[in-house]
Amino acid sequence: YHANLEVAPGNWPAKRILASAIRSLMENLCATDAPSEELLAIAAQVEESARRFADQPRMTNPPGVAEGSLVGGMEMFMDRSPLVGLANPMAPPLSLDPDIETRLVRGSVVFGNAYEGAPGCAHGGHVAAVFDEALGMACMFSGGPGMTGEISIRYRKPTPIHVPLRVEARFDKMEGRKIYTSGELYSEERLLATSTGLFISIDRSKFTELRKDQLRREADLEA
């Protein structure tokens, strides 16, 4: 698992560096009190970078998958993930480590300024996204991938930003195509939130259909 995450083909190592720089930009932007002149000057630089990207070739066959719940059915390269993707600046990033022997997924995350909801606390939607990713990855212990059917979360304590957090998720049982998982989020030993998930097992051929649908939509937009 870790080898698949650490080995990045082609230009992906460079994408990871750029994504990290963008995360720093987001973190500073959410906390800055810089004067308008400085903000506008930086905005012009960012717009110029965006224009340079617009002239670059687009990926036609992205590697791997962007969601942890699908790792049982596709290549495990997840750099595009909005939660764990090292090449996606939206990702905090969340780090997840599935343990085959204990059938447990353990993870860690630190939410920065860009994820703040209540003062000093991570937005509940981002906490929900972490659970969706971790519980989804636990589906791999059922023997195959699953897609989210239902996620239930109980917020017990406020989730602080700028504090190391750990998440645990497990595969509980399977009934037909229904995969049941559960998990917890902690700050040290303090329980912050709990979650249960229902995922629907899908055939691996479905991924091919989803990718074809994506390519058709993109072709229609370009036309």
C-alpha positions as a Markdown table, in Angstrom:
| # | Residue | x | y | z |
|---|---|---|---|---|
| 1 | Tyr | 0.0 | 0.0 | 0.0 |
| 2 | His | 2.7 | 2.5 | 1.0 |
| 3 | Ala | 4.8 | 1.6 | -2.0 |
| 4 | Asn | 1.8 | 2.5 | -4.3 |
| 5 | Leu | 1.5 | 5.9 | -2.5 |
| 6 | Glu | 5.1 | 6.8 | -2.5 |
| 7 | Val | 6.0 | 5.9 | -6.1 |
| 8 | Ala | 4.6 | 8.6 | -8.3 |
| 9 | Pro | 5.1 | 8.1 | -12.1 |
| 10 | Gly | 5.9 | 10.7 | -14.7 |
| 11 | Asn | 5.2 | 14.3 | -13.8 |
| 12 | Trp | 3.3 | 13.4 | -10.6 |
| 13 | Pro | 6.2 | 14.2 | -8.2 |
| 14 | Ala | 6.2 | 17.8 | -9.7 |
| 15 | Lys | 2.4 | 18.0 | -9.2 |
| 16 | Arg | 2.9 | 17.1 | -5.5 |
| 17 | Ile | 5.3 | 19.9 | -5.1 |
| 18 | Leu | 2.9 | 22.4 | -6.8 |
| 19 | Ala | 0.0 | 21.1 | -4.7 |
| 20 | Ser | 1.9 | 21.6 | -1.5 |
| 21 | Ala | 2.7 | 25.2 | -2.6 |
| 22 | Ile | -1.0 | 25.9 | -3.3 |
| 23 | Arg | -1.9 | 24.5 | 0.2 |
| 24 | Ser | 0.5 | 27.0 | 1.7 |
| 25 | Leu | -1.1 | 29.7 | -0.3 |
| 26 | Met | -4.6 | 28.7 | 0.9 |
| 27 | Glu | -3.4 | 28.5 | 4.5 |
| 28 | Asn | -1.9 | 32.0 | 4.4 |
| 29 | Leu | -4.8 | 33.5 | 2.5 |
| 30 | Cys | -7.3 | 32.3 | 5.1 |
| 31 | Ala | -5.3 | 33.9 | 7.9 |
| 32 | Thr | -3.8 | 37.0 | 6.4 |
| 33 | Asp | -4.5 | 40.7 | 7.0 |
| 34 | Ala | -2.3 | 41.8 | 4.2 |
| 35 | Pro | -3.1 | 45.2 | 2.5 |
| 36 | Ser | -5.3 | 45.1 | -0.6 |
| 37 | Glu | -2.4 | 46.1 | -2.8 |
| 38 | Glu | -0.4 | 43.0 | -1.8 |
| 39 | Leu | -3.5 | 40.8 | -2.2 |
| 40 | Leu | -4.2 | 42.1 | -5.7 |
| 41 | Ala | -0.6 | 41.7 | -6.7 |
| 42 | Ile | -0.6 | 38.0 | -5.6 |
| 43 | Ala | -3.9 | 37.5 | -7.3 |
| 44 | Ala | -2.4 | 38.7 | -10.6 |
| 45 | Gln | 0.4 | 36.2 | -10.2 |
| 46 | Val | -2.1 | 33.4 | -9.6 |
| 47 | Glu | -4.2 | 34.4 | -12.6 |
| 48 | Glu | -1.1 | 34.3 | -14.8 |
| 49 | Ser | -0.3 | 30.8 | -13.5 |
| 50 | Ala | -3.9 | 29.7 | -14.3 |
| 51 | Arg | -3.5 | 31.0 | -17.9 |
| 52 | Arg | -0.3 | 29.0 | -18.3 |
| 53 | Phe | -2.2 | 25.9 | -17.2 |
| 54 | Ala | -5.0 | 26.5 | -19.7 |
| 55 | Asp | -2.5 | 26.1 | -22.6 |
| 56 | Gln | -1.2 | 22.7 | -21.3 |
| 57 | Pro | -2.3 | 19.3 | -22.5 |
| 58 | Arg | -5.1 | 17.6 | -20.4 |
| 59 | Met | -5.0 | 14.0 | -19.0 |
| 60 | Thr | -7.0 | 11.6 | -21.1 |
| 61 | Asn | -6.5 | 8.5 | -18.9 |
| 62 | Pro | -5.8 | 9.5 | -15.2 |
| 63 | Pro | -4.0 | 6.9 | -13.2 |
| 64 | Gly | -5.6 | 5.1 | -10.2 |
| 65 | Val | -8.7 | 6.3 | -8.4 |
| 66 | Ala | -9.6 | 9.4 | -6.4 |
| 67 | Glu | -11.6 | 7.7 | -3.7 |
| 68 | Gly | -10.5 | 5.3 | -1.0 |
| 69 | Ser | -13.6 | 3.2 | -1.1 |
| 70 | Leu | -12.7 | 2.0 | -4.6 |
| 71 | Val | -9.1 | 0.8 | -3.8 |
| 72 | Gly | -10.3 | -2.8 | -3.8 |
| 73 | Gly | -11.2 | -2.6 | -7.5 |
| 74 | Met | -8.7 | -0.2 | -9.1 |
| 75 | Glu | -5.1 | 0.8 | -9.1 |
| 76 | Met | -4.3 | 2.2 | -5.7 |
| 77 | Phe | -2.6 | 5.4 | -6.9 |
| 78 | Met | -4.7 | 8.2 | -5.3 |
| 79 | Asp | -2.9 | 11.4 | -5.8 |
| 80 | Arg | -6.0 | 13.1 | -7.3 |
| 81 | Ser | -8.1 | 12.4 | -4.1 |
| 82 | Pro | -9.6 | 15.5 | -2.4 |
| 83 | Leu | -8.9 | 13.8 | 0.9 |
| 84 | Val | -5.6 | 11.9 | 0.7 |
| 85 | Gly | -4.3 | 13.1 | -2.7 |
| 86 | Leu | -0.7 | 14.5 | -2.4 |
| 87 | Ala | -1.2 | 16.2 | -5.8 |
| 88 | Asn | -4.6 | 17.7 | -4.9 |
| 89 | Pro | -4.3 | 21.0 | -3.0 |
| 90 | Met | -7.8 | 20.5 | -1.6 |
| 91 | Ala | -6.6 | 17.5 | 0.4 |
| 92 | Pro | -5.5 | 18.4 | 4.0 |
| 93 | Pro | -4.0 | 15.8 | 3.3 |
| 94 | Leu | -5.4 | 12.9 | 5.2 |
| 95 | Ser | -3.1 | 9.9 | 5.7 |
| 96 | Leu | -4.7 | 6.5 | 5.8 |
| 97 | Asp | -3.0 | 3.1 | 6.6 |
| 98 | Pro | -5.0 | -0.1 | 6.2 |
| 99 | Asp | -3.8 | -3.0 | 8.4 |
| 100 | Ile | -4.7 | -6.3 | 6.7 |
| 101 | Glu | -4.1 | -8.4 | 9.9 |
| 102 | Thr | -6.4 | -6.4 | 12.2 |
| 103 | Arg | -8.7 | -5.3 | 9.3 |
| 104 | Leu | -8.5 | -1.8 | 10.6 |
| 105 | Val | -7.8 | 1.5 | 8.8 |
| 106 | Arg | -5.8 | 4.0 | 10.9 |
| 107 | Gly | -5.2 | 7.6 | 9.8 |
| 108 | Ser | -4.0 | 11.0 | 10.8 |
| 109 | Val | -4.9 | 14.5 | 9.7 |
| 110 | Val | -4.3 | 18.1 | 10.7 |
| 111 | Phe | -6.9 | 20.6 | 9.6 |
| 112 | Gly | -5.6 | 24.1 | 8.7 |
| 113 | Asn | -7.2 | 27.5 | 8.4 |
| 114 | Ala | -8.9 | 26.6 | 5.1 |
| 115 | Tyr | -11.0 | 24.0 | 6.9 |
| 116 | Glu | -12.3 | 26.2 | 9.8 |
| 117 | Gly | -16.0 | 26.3 | 10.6 |
| 118 | Ala | -16.8 | 27.5 | 14.1 |
| 119 | Pro | -13.9 | 29.6 | 15.6 |
| 120 | Gly | -10.9 | 27.4 | 16.0 |
| 121 | Cys | -12.7 | 24.3 | 14.8 |
| 122 | Ala | -12.9 | 22.2 | 11.7 |
| 123 | His | -16.1 | 22.5 | 9.7 |
| 124 | Gly | -18.3 | 19.5 | 10.3 |
| 125 | Gly | -18.5 | 18.8 | 6.6 |
| 126 | His | -14.8 | 18.2 | 6.4 |
| 127 | Val | -15.0 | 15.9 | 9.4 |
| 128 | Ala | -17.8 | 14.0 | 7.5 |
| 129 | Ala | -15.5 | 13.8 | 4.4 |
| 130 | Val | -12.7 | 12.2 | 6.5 |
| 131 | Phe | -15.1 | 9.6 | 7.8 |
| 132 | Asp | -16.4 | 8.9 | 4.3 |
| 133 | Glu | -12.9 | 8.3 | 3.1 |
| 134 | Ala | -11.7 | 6.2 | 6.0 |
| 135 | Leu | -14.9 | 4.1 | 6.3 |
| 136 | Gly | -14.9 | 3.7 | 2.5 |
| 137 | Met | -11.3 | 2.4 | 2.6 |
| 138 | Ala | -12.4 | -0.2 | 5.2 |
| 139 | Cys | -14.6 | -1.7 | 2.6 |
| 140 | Met | -11.5 | -3.3 | 1.1 |
| 141 | Phe | -11.6 | -5.8 | 4.0 |
| 142 | Ser | -15.0 | -7.1 | 2.6 |
| 143 | Gly | -13.1 | -8.4 | -0.5 |
| 144 | Gly | -14.1 | -5.7 | -2.9 |
| 145 | Pro | -14.9 | -2.0 | -3.4 |
| 146 | Gly | -18.0 | -0.2 | -2.4 |
| 147 | Met | -19.7 | 3.2 | -3.1 |
| 148 | Thr | -21.2 | 5.3 | -0.3 |
| 149 | Gly | -24.9 | 4.6 | 0.4 |
| 150 | Glu | -25.2 | 6.3 | 3.7 |
| 151 | Ile | -23.0 | 7.9 | 6.3 |
| 152 | Ser | -24.1 | 8.7 | 9.9 |
| 153 | Ile | -22.0 | 10.9 | 12.2 |
| 154 | Arg | -22.3 | 11.9 | 15.8 |
| 155 | Tyr | -20.3 | 15.0 | 16.7 |
| 156 | Arg | -19.4 | 14.6 | 20.4 |
| 157 | Lys | -16.8 | 17.4 | 20.8 |
| 158 | Pro | -15.6 | 20.3 | 18.6 |
| 159 | Thr | -12.8 | 19.2 | 16.3 |
| 160 | Pro | -9.9 | 21.6 | 16.7 |
| 161 | Ile | -7.8 | 23.0 | 13.8 |
| 162 | His | -4.0 | 22.9 | 13.9 |
| 163 | Val | -4.1 | 19.9 | 16.1 |
| 164 | Pro | -3.0 | 16.3 | 15.1 |
| 165 | Leu | -6.0 | 14.1 | 14.9 |
| 166 | Arg | -6.3 | 10.4 | 14.4 |
| 167 | Val | -9.1 | 8.3 | 12.8 |
| 168 | Glu | -9.9 | 4.6 | 13.0 |
| 169 | Ala | -12.2 | 2.7 | 10.7 |
| 170 | Arg | -13.2 | -0.9 | 10.5 |
| 171 | Phe | -15.2 | -3.4 | 8.4 |
| 172 | Asp | -18.1 | -4.6 | 10.5 |
| 173 | Lys | -20.1 | -7.0 | 8.3 |
| 174 | Met | -21.6 | -7.6 | 4.9 |
| 175 | Glu | -25.1 | -8.5 | 4.0 |
| 176 | Gly | -25.6 | -9.2 | 0.3 |
| 177 | Arg | -24.2 | -6.2 | -1.5 |
| 178 | Lys | -24.4 | -4.0 | 1.7 |
| 179 | Ile | -21.1 | -3.3 | 3.4 |
| 180 | Tyr | -21.2 | -2.0 | 6.9 |
| 181 | Thr | -18.3 | 0.0 | 8.5 |
| 182 | Ser | -17.7 | 2.2 | 11.5 |
| 183 | Gly | -15.1 | 4.5 | 12.9 |
| 184 | Glu | -14.0 | 7.2 | 15.4 |
| 185 | Leu | -12.1 | 10.5 | 15.3 |
| 186 | Tyr | -9.8 | 11.4 | 18.2 |
| 187 | Ser | -7.5 | 14.2 | 19.5 |
| 188 | Glu | -5.0 | 12.2 | 21.5 |
| 189 | Glu | -7.4 | 10.0 | 23.6 |
| 190 | Arg | -10.3 | 12.5 | 23.5 |
| 191 | Leu | -13.2 | 11.1 | 21.4 |
| 192 | Leu | -14.4 | 13.8 | 19.0 |
| 193 | Ala | -16.8 | 12.0 | 16.7 |
| 194 | Thr | -18.1 | 8.6 | 15.7 |
| 195 | Ser | -19.5 | 7.4 | 12.4 |
| 196 | Thr | -21.2 | 4.4 | 10.8 |
| 197 | Gly | -21.4 | 3.8 | 7.1 |
| 198 | Leu | -23.3 | 1.7 | 4.6 |
| 199 | Phe | -21.6 | 1.1 | 1.3 |
| 200 | Ile | -22.9 | -0.8 | -1.7 |
| 201 | Ser | -20.6 | -3.4 | -3.3 |
| 202 | Ile | -20.1 | -2.8 | -7.0 |
| 203 | Asp | -18.6 | -4.9 | -9.8 |
| 204 | Arg | -15.2 | -3.8 | -11.0 |
| 205 | Ser | -16.6 | -3.4 | -14.6 |
| 206 | Lys | -18.6 | -0.5 | -13.3 |
| 207 | Phe | -15.4 | 1.6 | -13.1 |
| 208 | Thr | -14.9 | 1.2 | -16.9 |
| 209 | Glu | -18.5 | 2.4 | -17.5 |
| 210 | Leu | -18.0 | 5.4 | -15.2 |
| 211 | Arg | -14.7 | 6.4 | -17.0 |
| 212 | Lys | -16.4 | 6.1 | -20.4 |
| 213 | Asp | -19.3 | 8.4 | -19.2 |
| 214 | Gln | -16.7 | 10.9 | -18.0 |
| 215 | Leu | -14.9 | 11.0 | -21.3 |
| 216 | Arg | -18.2 | 11.4 | -23.2 |
| 217 | Arg | -19.2 | 14.4 | -21.0 |
| 218 | Glu | -15.8 | 16.0 | -21.5 |
| 219 | Ala | -16.0 | 15.5 | -25.2 |
| 220 | Asp | -19.5 | 17.1 | -25.3 |
| 221 | Leu | -18.1 | 20.1 | -23.4 |
| 222 | Glu | -15.2 | 20.6 | -25.7 |
| 223 | Ala | -17.6 | 20.3 | -28.8 |
